Amino acid sequence: MVVHCPCSVEVDLSVNPAHIARGVVVHAGCRIRGSSTSVGPGCVIGAEGPATLEDCQPASGVELKGGYFSGAVFLDKSSLGSCAHVRPGMLLEEEASGGHAVGLKQTILLPFVTTGSLINFCDCLMSGGTSRENHSEIGSSFVHFNFTLHGDKATASLIGDVPRGVMLDRPPIFLGGQGGLVGPVRIEYGCVLAAGTVYRRDALQPNHLLGAGESWESRPYRMNVHRNTDRIIRNNLIYIGNLRALESWYRLVRTRTMDHDPFAAACREGALKAVATDLEERIKRLGELARKLVASVEALKASGVSPEETSRQQAFIDRWPSVERHLRTSPADGVGAACRDAFLAEWDRVPPGARHVQAVRQLSPKGKQTGTEWLQSIVDSVSSVWGGP
């Protein structure tokens, strides 16, 4: 480890020195702590300002230029600018990056996804793009709104997806600066959200320019009375399904490209932990929504309006215990077995220790399609648990 000003750097006794690669550069004012911390070769910590690294796993060539980083995983050549605030459940895959003053929590950015500066982007998964030159991007001053007036956070948004996104061959998605998403929403590949737009709907058609497209007028509103719950529940289950698919991807696929050295292996283990943390959060938040719907149902019954919405909400309340059981206990191992085995047969020809991005790019079109079908079957097995009343 290269420390230019040793007296200004704190390395906690919980850190295993063997988990810090030779040549890692740590600048003045940095703190490194946590027994699970692992820092791979070529990483640079604190180049723009003091940085705190706590139970994180940067892979190789990662630059964390300043800020607070806790319980996060950073794969090869990913980076964040100064004044970042990164909390547990965060995963930046290869060459994903962010500018300065970026806040992230329980968010997963697949390879090449880039954020501008002054961003709050928590509880999201984003993919899209084929390289650093052709990548999905979040414009500066963008916000993902993940807390409702009803006091719930069943609001995770899916921009792109896992089954197609991991194949690194999809069009990028652009979220324009000084805009926002009101979660939970889903955005398809190739879509562009106009700058300054706060978007509240799903955009399920690819290659569309998105704007607000609606005028707002003052109207009656009751706190704690939920509407359009079918869409909220569906989007949450699809998000959870994508996390399950990503979990299988790391367990069965990335083992071949990430277990070749101890630093990459630590990142794979950290990524699985991050996905597990995100899964637990999403199930917990969906359960909180189910409990909050009890008051909503009573209010709807008293008002005598929306009997269909009332019955749908009551059905979800009644079925939540079985839905939760399925989300927690149903394994993905047997889902899509034929496509899984066919994909893994081609993947097994990848030399152990090959760089992951290059290995994915070498897959045949048929191999990618088969892999996508396998992962999508995992998503579908989760999202189908709730078909409505």
C-alpha positions in Angstrom: 0.0 0.0 0.0 1.3 3.4 -1.0 0.5 6.0 1.7 1.9 9.5 0.9 1.2 10.9 4.3 1.1 8.0 6.8 0.4 10.1 9.9 -2.9 11.3 8.3 -4.3 7.9 7.4 -6.2 5.6 9.7 -6.3 1.9 9.1 -8.4 0.1 11.7 -7.1 -3.1 13.4 -10.1 -4.9 11.9 -8.6 -4.7 8.4 -6.6 -7.7 7.3 -3.4 -6.4 5.7 -3.4 -9.3 3.3 -6.6 -8.1 1.8 -5.0 -4.8 0.6 -3.1 -5.4 -2.7 0.4 -4.1 -3.3 0.5 -0.7 -4.9 -2.9 0.5 -3.7 -2.6 4.3 -3.3 -4.3 5.9 -0.2 -4.2 9.7 0.0 -4.2 11.9 3.1 -7.2 12.0 5.4 -8.5 8.6 4.5 -10.0 6.0 6.9 -10.1 2.3 6.1 -11.9 -0.1 8.4 -14.0 -3.3 8.5 -13.0 -7.0 8.6 -14.5 -7.7 5.2 -12.7 -4.8 3.5 -10.7 -5.9 0.4 -8.9 -3.5 -1.9 -7.6 -4.9 -5.2 -4.6 -3.9 -7.3 -4.4 -0.5 -8.9 -7.0 1.2 -6.7 -6.7 4.8 -5.7 -8.5 6.1 -2.6 -9.0 9.7 -1.8 -7.4 11.5 -4.8 -9.8 14.5 -4.5 -10.6 14.6 -0.8 -10.7 12.4 2.4 -12.4 9.1 1.9 -13.8 6.6 4.4 -13.9 3.0 3.3 -15.9 0.6 5.5 -16.5 -3.0 4.7 -16.2 -2.4 1.0 -14.7 -4.5 -1.8 -13.2 -2.5 -4.7 -11.8 -4.8 -7.4 -8.9 -3.6 -9.6 -8.3 -0.1 -11.0 -11.1 1.4 -8.9 -11.0 5.1 -8.1 -12.9 6.4 -5.1 -12.0 10.0 -5.0 -13.6 11.2 -1.8 -16.5 10.7 0.5 -18.1 7.9 2.6 -18.3 4.3 1.3 -19.9 1.6 3.4 -20.9 -2.0 2.5 -20.5 -1.5 -1.2 -18.8 -3.4 -4.0 -16.9 -1.8 -6.9 -15.9 -4.0 -9.9 -13.0 -3.3 -12.2 -12.4 0.3 -13.3 -15.5 1.7 -11.7 -15.2 5.1 -10.0 -16.9 7.8 -8.0 -16.0 11.5 -7.6 -15.5 13.4 -4.4 -18.2 14.0 -1.7 -19.9 10.6 -2.6 -22.2 9.1 0.0 -22.5 5.3 -0.6 -24.4 3.1 1.8 -24.9 -0.7 2.0 -26.4 -2.8 -0.7 -24.6 -0.8 -3.4 -23.0 -2.6 -6.4 -21.1 -0.8 -9.3 -20.2 -3.2 -12.0 -17.3 -2.9 -14.5 -16.6 0.7 -15.6 -19.7 2.1 -14.0 -19.0 5.6 -12.7 -20.3 8.7 -11.0 -19.4 12.4 -10.7 -19.1 14.3 -7.4 -21.7 14.5 -4.6 -23.5 11.3 -5.6 -25.7 9.6 -3.0 -26.4 5.8 -3.6 -27.9 3.1 -1.4 -29.2 -0.3 -2.3 -28.7 0.5 -6.0 -27.1 -1.7 -8.7 -25.5 -0.2 -11.7 -24.5 -2.7 -14.4 -21.4 -2.2 -16.5 -20.8 1.2 -18.0 -23.7 3.0 -16.4 -22.7 6.6 -15.6 -24.1 9.2 -13.3 -23.5 12.9 -13.4 -23.1 15.0 -10.2 -25.4 16.1 -7.4 -27.5 13.0 -7.6 -29.6 11.0 -5.1 -30.3 7.6 -6.7 -31.3 5.1 -4.1 -33.3 1.8 -4.5 -32.7 1.4 -8.2 -31.3 -1.1 -10.7 -30.0 0.3 -14.0 -28.5 -1.3 -17.1 -28.0 -0.7 -20.8 -25.2 0.1 -23.2 -22.4 -1.8 -24.7 -19.2 0.1 -23.7 -17.9 3.3 -22.1 -18.6 5.1 -25.3 -22.2 3.8 -25.5 -23.6 3.8 -22.0 -26.7 4.5 -20.0 -26.5 7.7 -18.1 -28.1 9.6 -15.3 -27.9 13.4 -15.8 -26.7 15.8 -13.1 -29.1 16.8 -10.3 -31.3 13.8 -10.8 -33.4 12.4 -8.0 -35.1 9.0 -7.5 -38.1 9.7 -5.2 -38.3 6.6 -3.1 -40.5 7.6 -0.1 -44.3 8.2 -0.5 -46.7 10.5 1.4 -48.2 7.2 2.8 -44.9 6.6 4.5 -43.9 3.5 2.6 -40.8 2.7 0.5 -42.1 -0.1 -1.8 -40.7 2.1 -4.5 -37.7 0.5 -6.2 -37.4 1.4 -9.9 -36.0 -0.8 -12.7 -34.3 1.0 -15.5 -33.5 -1.7 -18.1 -33.3 -5.2 -16.5 -31.0 -8.0 -15.5 -31.9 -10.8 -18.1 -31.0 -8.6 -21.1 -28.7 -6.1 -19.4 -26.1 -8.6 -18.3 -25.5 -9.5 -21.9 -24.1 -6.0 -22.6 -25.8 -5.7 -26.0 -28.8 -3.4 -25.3 -29.3 0.2 -26.3 -28.5 2.7 -23.5 -31.1 4.6 -21.5 -30.7 8.4 -20.7 -32.3 10.1 -17.8 -32.0 13.9 -18.3 -30.5 16.2 -15.8 -32.5 18.1 -13.2 -35.2 15.5 -13.5 -36.5 12.6 -11.4 -38.4 9.3 -11.2 -41.2 8.7 -8.7 -40.8 5.0 -7.9 -41.7 2.3 -8.5 -41.3 2.7 -12.3 -39.9 0.6 -15.1 -38.1 2.1 -18.1 -37.3 0.2 -21.3 -34.1 0.3 -23.3 -33.4 3.1 -25.7 -35.7 5.5 -23.8 -34.7 9.1 -23.2 -36.2 11.1 -20.3 -36.2 14.8 -21.2 -34.2 17.1 -18.9 -36.2 18.7 -16.2 -38.9 16.0 -16.2 -40.2 14.2 -13.2 -41.6 11.0 -14.5 -44.3 9.0 -12.6 -45.3 6.2 -15.0 -43.9 3.1 -16.6 -42.3 3.4 -20.1 -42.5 -0.1 -21.4 -42.0 0.7 -25.1 -38.4 0.9 -26.2 -36.8 3.9 -28.0 -39.2 6.6 -26.8 -38.7 10.2 -25.8 -40.4 10.7 -22.4 -41.8 13.9 -20.9 -44.3 14.8 -18.2 -47.2 14.8 -20.7 -49.8 15.8 -18.2 -51.1 18.9 -16.6 -51.6 19.0 -12.9 -54.6 20.8 -11.2 -55.6 21.0 -7.6 -57.8 18.1 -6.6 -59.0 16.3 -3.5 -56.5 14.1 -1.8 -56.6 11.9 1.2 -53.4 10.8 3.0 -53.0 7.0 3.5 -55.6 6.1 0.8 -53.7 4.1 -1.8 -54.5 4.0 -5.5 -53.3 1.9 -8.4 -51.8 -0.7 -6.1 -51.8 -3.5 -8.7 -49.0 -1.6 -10.6 -47.0 -0.9 -7.4 -47.2 -4.6 -6.4 -46.3 -5.8 -9.9 -43.4 -3.5 -10.2 -42.0 -4.5 -6.8 -42.3 -8.2 -7.6 -40.6 -7.8 -11.0 -37.8 -5.9 -9.2 -37.4 -8.7 -6.7 -37.4 -11.2 -9.6 -34.5 -9.3 -11.2 -32.5 -9.4 -8.0 -33.1 -13.2 -7.9 -31.9 -13.4 -11.5 -28.8 -11.3 -10.6 -28.1 -13.6 -7.6 -28.1 -16.6 -9.9 -25.8 -14.8 -12.4 -23.3 -14.2 -9.6 -23.5 -17.7 -8.2 -23.4 -19.7 -11.4 -21.8 -17.5 -14.1 -19.5 -14.9 -12.5 -17.7 -17.6 -10.5 -15.7 -18.4 -13.7 -14.5 -14.8 -14.2 -14.2 -13.7 -10.6 -12.7 -16.5 -8.6 -9.3 -16.4 -10.2 -7.7 -14.2 -7.5 -8.6 -13.4 -3.9 -9.6 -9.7 -4.6 -12.0 -10.6 -7.4 -13.4 -13.5 -5.3 -14.0 -11.0 -2.4 -15.9 -8.8 -4.8 -18.1 -11.7 -5.9 -18.8 -12.6 -2.3 -19.5 -8.9 -1.5 -21.8 -8.6 -4.5 -23.9 -11.6 -3.4 -24.1 -10.0 0.1 -25.3 -6.7 -1.5 -27.9 -8.5 -3.6 -29.1 -10.4 -0.5 -29.3 -7.1 1.4 -31.3 -5.5 -1.4 -33.7 -8.5 -1.5 -34.3 -8.4 2.2 -35.1 -4.6 2.0 -37.5 -5.0 -0.9 -39.4 -7.8 0.8 -39.6 -5.9 4.0 -40.9 -2.8 2.2 -43.5 -4.7 0.3 -44.6 -6.2 3.7 -44.9 -2.7 5.1 -47.1 -1.8 2.2 -49.4 -4.7 2.9 -49.8 -3.6 6.5 -50.5 0.0 5.5 -53.2 -1.1 3.1 -55.3 -2.1 6.0 -56.1 1.5 6.8 -56.5 2.2 3.1 -59.1 -0.5 2.7 -61.1 0.9 5.7 -61.0 4.4 4.3 -62.1 3.2 0.9 -65.0 1.2 2.4 -66.1 4.2 4.4 -66.1 6.4 1.4 -68.1 3.9 -0.7 -65.9 4.5 -3.8 -63.6 2.3 -5.8 -65.0 -1.1 -4.7 -62.7 -2.8 -7.2 -59.6 -1.1 -5.8 -60.8 -2.0 -2.3 -61.2 -5.7 -3.2 -57.7 -5.8 -4.8 -56.1 -4.2 -1.8 -57.9 -6.6 0.6 -56.8 -9.6 -1.6 -53.2 -8.6 -1.3 -53.5 -8.1 2.5 -55.0 -11.6 2.8 -52.4 -13.3 0.5 -49.3 -11.4 1.7 -48.2 -14.2 4.2 -48.1 -16.8 1.4 -46.5 -14.3 -1.1 -43.8 -13.4 1.5 -43.1 -17.1 2.1 -42.7 -17.7 -1.7 -40.4 -14.7 -2.0 -38.2 -15.9 0.9 -38.1 -19.6 0.4 -38.6 -20.5 -3.3 -35.2 -21.3 -4.8 -34.3 -20.3 -8.3 -32.0 -23.3 -8.9 -34.6 -25.4 -10.8 -36.1 -22.6 -12.8 -35.4 -22.5 -16.5 -33.1 -25.5 -16.1 -32.9 -26.4 -19.8 -31.9 -22.9 -20.9 -29.6 -22.5 -17.9 -27.7 -25.7 -18.7 -27.5 -24.8 -22.4 -26.1 -21.4 -21.5 -23.6 -22.7 -19.0 -22.4 -25.3 -21.5 -21.2 -22.4 -23.7 -20.0 -20.3 -20.8 -17.9 -23.2 -19.5 -15.7 -22.7 -22.6 -14.6 -19.3 -21.2 -11.0 -19.7 -19.9 -11.0 -19.4 -16.1 -9.8 -16.0 -15.0 -10.9 -14.3 -18.3 -12.1 -10.7 -17.9 -15.8 -10.7 -17.5 -16.8 -8.0 -20.0 -14.7 -9.6 -22.7 -16.0 -13.0 -21.9 -19.7 -11.9 -22.3 -18.8 -10.1 -25.6 -17.5 -13.4 -27.0 -20.8 -15.3 -26.4 -22.7 -16.3 -29.5 -26.0 -14.6 -30.2 -27.8 -17.9 -29.5 -25.9 -18.2 -26.2 -26.9 -14.7 -25.1 -30.5 -15.4 -26.0 -30.6 -18.7 -24.1 -29.0 -17.0 -21.1 -31.6 -14.2 -21.2 -34.4 -16.7 -21.4 -33.0 -18.5 -18.4 -32.8 -15.3 -16.3 -36.2 -14.1 -17.5 -37.8 -17.3 -16.3 -36.5 -16.6 -12.8 -38.0 -13.1 -13.0 -41.3 -14.6 -14.2 -41.4 -17.2 -11.5 -41.2 -14.4 -8.9 -43.5 -11.9 -10.5 -46.3 -14.5 -11.2 -46.7 -15.2 -7.5 -49.3 -12.4 -7.4 -51.8 -12.4 -10.2 -54.3 -10.1 -8.5 -57.5 -11.1 -6.7 
